[in-house]
Amino acid sequence: MADSPNCDLKSLSPLQLFERVTEQGEKVRALKAGKAPKDEIDAAVRMLLSLKLSYKTATGQDYQAGLPPKDLVLLNNGTAKEEEEDFVDPWNVQTSNAKGVDYDKLIVRFGSSKIDTDLINRIERAIGQKPHRFLRRGIFFSHRDMDQILDAYENKKSFYLYTGRGPSSQALHVGHLIPFIFTKWLQEVFDVPLVIQLTDDEKYLWKDLTTEKAYEYAKENAKDIIACGFDINKTFIFSDLEYLGSSRGFYRNIVKVQKHVTFNQVKGIFGFTDSDCIGKISFPAIQAAPSFSSSFPQIFNGKENIQCLIPCAIDQDPYFRMTRDVAPRIGQPKPALLHSVFFPALQGAQTKMSASDPNSTIFLTDTPKQIKTKINKHAFSGGRDTIEEHRKYGGNCDVDVSFMYLTFFLEDDDRLEQLKQAYTSGELLTGELKKVLIETLQPLIAAHQERRKQITDEIVKEFMTPRKLAFDF
């Protein structure tokens, strides 16, 4: 956005103003560092002060770097009664809407960009093949700077992928597969390195776990991740509890981020209180560090200018808003992001999946019988109360969990559309739709279980050993 004083600042949202102030601050720092002419620096500073004043007028609060407007994580469904019922942060997702979170509003409040048809078409042209179903169906729906990643790729400039998993239990569920399925596809079509962070330190800090148990979960979760089919020559999986002590580059980046983020900022971004342990307060810097290639000198030969692309669920975005704010101040490129929607619980998109409730989702350890029973008994239906009413009025795919799950896992677009039309018209009954889902998930999970059986502790150790990957930098 041009830095013009004639811009109608009153038309900008608080978040847009926040981002304008941040960008202008970076410009002022760059001009000063480059010893630009005094009049040019003065003009940029005047613009910065004007933006800060507009921000304070709009929000009632002073601009603080890395601390977005406080309403960014509260999603309003449109009525005062529901004002605080939709909430998103890295640990909680709450919505009262049976359709799930309003993602269009979330894009506005988080200040990301919608993945539109033009971007999907550009990705297709770049890779020379049909985009992944997660893109075609809006499952990955939002981004930050994906256009820059494509610019780099089209100019033969490399980037790398970073995603992660917080190992809080031994068994993963089908929702946990979403970022890994998509990341594997991205790695294959763009042919780039991948780092996967297992935040066992985070789970020790937040959960009632010992460090030994958290690390054990990390290794077990790594087996499920490896079973997704990642190439060992192009993928490095690491445990925070293990890797931090052996990588000077990684720890140096953590310290740099820590120096540039205040306690007040992390309280505002993540909701920490004075009663939280200092480990929680410092953890965001640990999740930020893999965004910088210098954290992995064995892979990138110490280079610091290689941009990172992070596929993740949008509840993780606060970590990377903070990271993107800090990156220019420590001489690092901002990471780009691709955000996915949330995977719904069996009981409906307005409820929360829980590892303590085995009926809230399908786990990767479930048997075919368990999968069938869970779906038939617990999957929330968008059908009518009676067969007669359903035949007459049809079902609602927007709230039907079986259809939602098929949107994630059924590859055939034409088949999915046929099911939608048949269910909406009343031709297809709820039990019949559940049967399609059962027949889709049973072989998918059985195949995953078979691949996981082949993953030995030695293979896990190879993936988790710091080493050069099959790329030259």
Buried (B, 14 or more C-beta within 10 A) or exposed (E): EEBEEEBEBEEBEBBBBBBBBBBBBBBBEEBEEEEBEEEEBEBBBEBBEBBBEBBBEBBEEEBEBBBBBBEBBBBBBEEEEBEEBBEBBBEEBBBEBBBBBBBEBBBBBBBBBBBEEEBBEBBBEBBEEEBBBBBEBBBBBBBBBBBBBBEBBEEEEBBBBBBBBBBBBBBBBBBBBBBBBBBBBBBBBBBBBBBBBBBBBBBBBBBEBEEEBBBBBBBBBBBBBBBBEBBBEBBBBBBBBBBBEEBEBBBBBBEBBBEBBBEEBBBBBBBBEEEBEEEBBBBBBBBBBBBBBBBBBBBBEEEBEBBBBBBBBBBBBBBBBBBBBBBBBBEBBBBBBBBBBBBBBBBBBBBBBEBEBBBBBBBBBBEEEBBBBBBBEBBBBBBBEEEEEBEEEBBBBBBBBBBBBBBBBBEEEEEBEEBBEBBBEBBBBBEBBBBBBBEBBBEBBBEBBEBBEEBEEEBBEEBBEBEBBEBEB
